Amino acid sequence: MIPEQTLSLTGKVALVSGAGVGIGQAVALALGQAGAFIGIHYHSSKEGAEKLRDQLLSQKIKCLLLPADLTNEDDANAIVDKLVSETGRLDILVNNGGGLVKRAKIEECTLKDWNRSIDLNLTSAFLLTKRAIPHLRATGSGRIVNILSLSVQTGGANGGGSYAAAKGGLMVFTHTLAKELAPQVRTNSVMPGTVETQHHEIHSTEEMLENYRKQTPLGRNTFAEEVASSVLFLASDMSSHINGALIDISGGRFLR
């Protein structure tokens, strides 16, 4: 018999990495509004994380701030341990943390920047997931959602190759986890299009953003809240038989 088909996350505990800005903020808010206790991870975005915490608490949503450098194994282990110690469980992990280190073509990319990109976007997810697995398994219905990037399809336009390679690795990591952890844990991913958040404010020009809008059949770029809605779906029982899947949230910009 299938689980109750509902978007409610009442009684669940979710850990969202990179929740201090952009997509992470929107995801944490959506999961919290659906009833989950939210572990708010941040590294450099303390102000944004504290703002999110205050917003959640104002809506009577329980949460916990979890500062950490997720490229450091001790830090990654510590925030999982702290959240589980506080709540007694972990049901949902959203691997969202990361970002573009520097735009550079591969022949111009330094080894330092390459390694930093892999560490930020892939190794961090590996470390956090590894520590979380026993707790996700223990619930019998754990969920992992990995946040990819449209660069997986474009190959990293405008010098984003190292970032694309890391996100491509995260896509394969999703498939690995979907096989290794089922049936106790379901693992899926979402692939946002161009989301006009701090990431693109830093790394993209207005001309680039306008070009992306023109390339999209729906005529605009993606909202962070639209990504969050898809994550909520995958984290809920509404997606009870979806495992190893990828949801493309790009307005049809690249049709596979």
N, C-alpha and C positions, 0 to 999 in steps of 0.2 A: 504494500500500500504506500502511495507517495506521501511525503510530508505535507502538512498544511501549506497551501500556496498563499503566502503572505509576504509583504515587504517589511513586516515588523521585525525589529532586532531587539526587542525587549528582553532583558536578561543577558544579552551578549556583551562581550568585551572586545573592542577593536583597537588595534595599534596601527596608526597611520604615520609613516615616515615622511619627513619633509612637509609637515602640516603647518608650518609657519607662514607659508605664502601660497598664492595661486591655486593650482589644482588640489594640492594637499589640504589647504584650508577648506575648500568647497566640499571635498570628500568627507573630511572629518565632521563638518556641520551636517551633511546629509545623513551620515550614519548615526550621529548623535540624535538628530531629530526623529530618526526611525526607532530610537529606544536604546541604542548601545552606549555603554560606558566607553569613553574615548581616551586612549593614550595618545597624547599630542607630542610627537617627536619633532625636535628642531635642532639645528646646529648653529648657524649664524643668524637665523631670523627670530631672535628672542622677542622682539617687540611685536611681531606679527603673531607669534605663538601665544603670547600673553593676551593679546587682543582677542584671539579666538577663544582662549580659555574663559575670558570674561563674558564673551557672547554666549558660550555654551552654558555657563553658570547662570546667566540671566534668564535662560530658558529652562532652568532646573535640570540641565543635562550634566551628569557626573563626568568628570574628566581628571586627567593627571598630566602635568607637564613633564616631559622626559628629554632633557638636553643630552646630546651625545654626538660624537664623531663616529659615524657608522662604518668608516673605513678602518676603525680600530676595533679589534675583536673584543677586547675587554669592555669597551663602551657599549657595543652592540649587545653583548651578553647581559650587561648590567641593566639596560632599560627593559628588556624582556623580563628579567628576574624581578625588577621593582614593580612592574605592572601586575605580574602574576601574584606577587606577595601582597599587593594592595587589594586585588579583586578575587584572587583564588582561581582564576581561569584565563584563557585566551582563546577566543573563537574565530577572530578575523584578523588577518594581516594584510595591509595594503602597502606594497613596496613602491613608493612614489618618490622617495628622496633621490637627488641627483641634479644634474644640470650640465650645460655646455661649458667646458673649461675655456676654450679659445677656438675661434674660427681659424683653421689652417688646412690647406691641402696636405694630403698625406706626405708628399715629398718635402714639405716644409714643417711638418709636425715633429716636435722634439719627443724623445723617448719619455721625458718627464711629463709632458702634457698628455701623451698617449696613456701612460700608466695612471695618471691622475684621473683621466676620463673613465677608464675601466674600473678603477677603484670606486669612484663616486657613484657610478650608475649600475654596476654589476656586482662587484665584490661586496659592496654594502648590503645588497639584497641577499646575497648568499649567506653572509654572516648573520643577519637578522633572522632569516628564514631557518637556518640551521638550529639556532637557539630556540626558535618558536615551535618547531615541529613536534616535540613531545607533548607540548601543551595543546596544540591544535588537534593532535591525534586523540588526546584524552577526552575531548568533548564528543568524539564520534561523528562530528559534523563540522569540522573546521573548514575555513575558506581562506584562500590566498588569492589576492588580485594584484597583478603586476601592471604598472603603468608604463607602456611602451611609448613610441613616438612615430610620427609619420615618416621620420628619417629612415626607419626600417625599410620603407618602400622606395624612398628617393635616393638612398645611399649617402645621405648627408649633404644636401645641397649647400653651396656657398661656404665650403670649408668645414662642414660638420661631420666629417668622416669618422673620427674617433668616437664621437658621441653616438653616431648611427651604429657603429660596430658594437658598442657596449649595449645598446638597446636591442640589437639583433641577438646578442648573447642572452639577454633577458627573455626574449621570445622563446629561444630554445630551452632555457631554464624552466620556463612555464610548462613546456611539453614534458620535460624530464620529471618535474614534480607531479604533474597530472598522472603519470604512470606510477611513480614510486609511492605516492602517498594515498592514492585511492584504495578503498572506498571511504576511509575515515576523514580524508581531507580532499576537497575539490580545489583545483588551481586553474585560474583563467587570467586573461589579460585584456586590457583595453588599449587601443591605439588612437590617441587624440590627433586631430589635425592641428592646424596652427591655432593655438589658444592665446589670446592677447593678454598675457599675464606679465609679471616682472621679467620672466625669461626672455621674452621677445622685446620688451622695453630696453633690455641691456644689449641683446645680441642681434636685433633686426632693425632695419630702418623703416620709416613709414612707407617708403616706396616699395620695399620688399613685402610689407604687410598688405599693401594695396594689390600687388601682383598676386599674392596668395588668394585674396578675395575674388579676383577676376578668374582665377583658375578653378574655383569651386562652383559646381552647378547650383548649389543653394545660395550663392551670391554673398556669402559672408564667412568669416572665420568662426571658430568654435568658442562657446562659452564654457568656463570652468564648471559651471553648474550642470551642463549637459554631460560632461565627463563623470561628474559625481553621481548623476542619476543612473548611469550604466554600472558604475561600481556598486551602488546600492543594490541593483538588480542581481548582480553576480554574487554579492555577499549574503543575499537573502534566500529563502526557500523557494522563491519564484523561479529560480534557475537550478532546481534540484537535480536535473540530469544533464547539466552542462559542465563539462570538464575538459580542460586543454584547449579551450576555444579562445578566439580573439574577436573582440567587437571593435569595428572601425568607426570612429566618430569624427569624420572629416567632411561631412556634407557632400560626399561623393567625389572628392577632389582627385583621388586616384582609385579607379575601379579595377579590382583584381579579377 
